[in-house]
């Protein structure tokens, strides 16, 4: 089985763009904030996939900003927004896989570059 990102780079780029946008608005955001937001979203969509009510979340304001940005793009990729995604929609498992793929990248780049290692790495590849 191929890793999620090989066939879904557009989904990963959509999500990472939203992460970087939040970071550009508030440079106090850290990789930890991004991880908190993505973890909360993963739990939310996992509960939804299991047809359970997602639990309430409580995030730091920095993580909340990332959460809102990323959730908006996830909802769009799920086909739940007014306009359809240009490359088609994905299912809940696809969103969860994308979020987990990005969290793995965060761990890798944080380990190499400190508390903003991932953010500083990824922002160089996005407009």
Protein Blocks (a to p, Z undefined) as FASTA:
>chain_A
ZZfklmmmmmmmmmmmmmmmmmmmmmmbcfklmmmmmmmmmmmmmmmmnopacddddddf
klmmmmmmmmmmmmmmnopafbdcfkbpadfklmmmmmmmmmmmmmmmmmmnojmlmmmm
mmmmpZZ
